[in-house]
Amino acid sequence: MDIEVKNFHPLEVKLLRHVGLGEDISAERIVNELDYKIGQCNQAFSWLCAKGCLKETGRRTIVTYELTELGQAQANEGTPAQRIFDLLKGGEPLSLPEIAEKLGLEKSDIGSAYGSLSKAGTCAMNAENKAFVKNDQLPADVTETAELLKKGLAGPIDEATMTEREKALMGRISKKRGAAGSPYKMTEREEVTYQMTEAGQEAKEALLKANITGEEIGVLTPQIIASGSWKTASFRPYGLDAPVQRLIPGRHNPYANYIQWVKDKLTSLGFEEFDGPLVENEFWNGDALFMPQFHSAHDIHDVYYVKEPRHCKQIEEPWLSNVAATHENGGNTGSRGWQYKFDHEFTRRQILRSQGTVLSAHQLTKAKVPGKYFGIVRCFRFDEVDAKHGADFYQTEGIVIGKEANLKDLLGLLKMFAVEVAGATDFKYVPGYFPFTEPSIEIHIKHPVLGWFEMGGSGIFRPEVTKSLGIDEPVLAWGLGIDRMAMMHLGINDIRDLFSPNIDSVRTRRGN
């Protein structure tokens, strides 16, 4: 085998000189023994595998759980359910808002925790709608969850060390991307094992014979010249025959082009475009969509709150009164509502909009009947960035209003987005749940590399939404991730590439 040793990078050289035939090689080992960073390990493994010097011998997924800030607080102070139980056990009955005030917890957390205690028969409400302890024994789920939280104080927990019961409990209190409202953050990583090949051994011997250590200098700096160390140093050879970078004329950003193409397609189908401000309030972002204020359903979106000004000045009438009445007793919608006292202070709280449906709610107050509307809407939710998620993202949001609008029409629209707009060949409808639609449907598409993922949600607005905002006709609604559709359409495998600062990816990407 003719080996050109000068073509090996220092990362490859040091790794090959360090390992031997038959040894298991992993990123963890190289980090510990050669002080590489994970990224350097992955680079060296990739290059050496491409040269045939290493081969992959094993791969396994490692799942770990780590306490979030919320989880650490609950491990030290007790879960909301524990604290409610302890507060009520030796005292007088209290209403849920009173419990929230005494414990310093959010009303939504109190509602969820009390619901679990009530379901287990531990707590109940008296005739004055005040909670009291009915059974002196905490539910097993609560005590076992508390023990699992305390276990996390010692450090991340490997799923392989957990019992089946612990895994079941962890599934309820952890989120894969570690949202702020979750006690545990779940992390998945792949551990890949390699071994040196015969070609790798030959390369190692050639490196040793040529006395190439990987410590050779690649860049001549003023400091090296000034110190005189260049006189005894060993240098990496320069590739004077290396090809120069090709020059390509400037192009439009492919994602910007794609968004404009989607807008042109929808307007050609008779849709009118709507838009609105990035800063919204809880009223339009959730309350107007019949999302209860003090219920766990309100935690569907992990929103970003505006620090100053904290509240908007006022909410438009008659929509505020209509929505408040709908939440409290159903108003004129034919519903019983959520049966609680609507909080007029909470509803004015300002946030960055977390969903495009907020603009659909606005549009209902001024829409023509029949009518078709859409928007390309930037949204913000707390999320850990990965190949399919971003901390901010775009949705294509829309509504269709009409006396004859029905579920079949909605399914046809979803198919159009999946096949014609996203370019997917495989798609499926999945039942979903949203507080503001019934029925609710998710549309899933199959990416050639990432597999099945949700493209977005849709449904028919409930009367509690439409009647409160002045519409008596059926309203079809959808909110779809246009970023994910663009991944399919542009043929990319990572959502972050849509916003890449790498100019070469913009020059060469399909779709310009």
Number of C-alpha atoms within 10 A of each C-alpha: 6 7 13 10 15 15 12 21 14 19 20 22 23 19 22 25 18 12 17 16 12 10 11 16 21 18 21 16 14 18 14 10 11 13 12 18 14 13 10 16 21 15 14 24 25 15 16 23 18 11 14 15 21 24 19 16 12 12 11 10 10 13 16 17 22 22 26 20 15 15 26 18 14 19 21 12 12 20 22 21 23 19 17 25 23 14 18 17 16 10 10 11 20 20 14 20 16 14 23 19 12 12 14 10 13 14 19 19 19 24 20 17 21 23 17 16 23 17 11 15 16 18 23 19 16 12 6 9 12 16 23 23 24 15 15 11 11 18 17 10 14 19 16 14 19 20 13 19 25 18 14 19 15 10 11 17 18 14 16 10 10 13 10 10 11 15 14 11 16 21 13 12 17 22 18 16 18 20 20 17 18 19 26 29 22 24 17 12 10 10 13 18 19 19 21 24 19 13 15 23 18 15 24 26 14 16 22 15 9 11 9 21 16 21 14 13 15 13 10 10 10 9 10 14 11 9 9 11 11 15 9 7 11 15 15 17 11 10 9 7 6 7 7 7 6 5 8 9 5 10 12 11 17 20 22 12 13 20 17 12 12 19 19 12 14 18 14 10 10 11 19 15 15 16 16 15 10 13 16 22 24 24 26 22 27 24 25 27 25 28 23 22 24 23 17 17 15 16 15 11 18 15 20 15 17 15 10 8 9 13 19 17 8 12 15 8 9 11 17 20 15 21 25 24 22 28 24 16 17 20 19 14 19 12 14 15 19 19 13 14 13 20 11 14 11 15 23 19 19 22 21 20 28 25 23 27 26 23 23 25 22 17 19 22 15 11 18 13 15 14 15 21 22 25 24 22 25 20 18 21 18 18 18 13 13 12 12 16 16 17 12 13 18 21 23 23 28 27 28 23 23 18 11 11 16 16 15 9 13 21 16 11 13 26 18 13 20 24 16 14 20 22 19 19 13 13 19 14 15 12 12 15 14 18 17 24 24 15 15 20 23 20 23 20 24 18 21 14 11 12 8 14 14 18 23 21 24 29 26 24 25 20 24 25 25 23 21 27 22 15 19 15 17 19 29 23 23 28 25 25 19 26 25 28 26 22 21 23 19 19 16 19 17 15 21 17 15 20 12 11 10 9 11 12 14 21 17 12 15 12 15 15
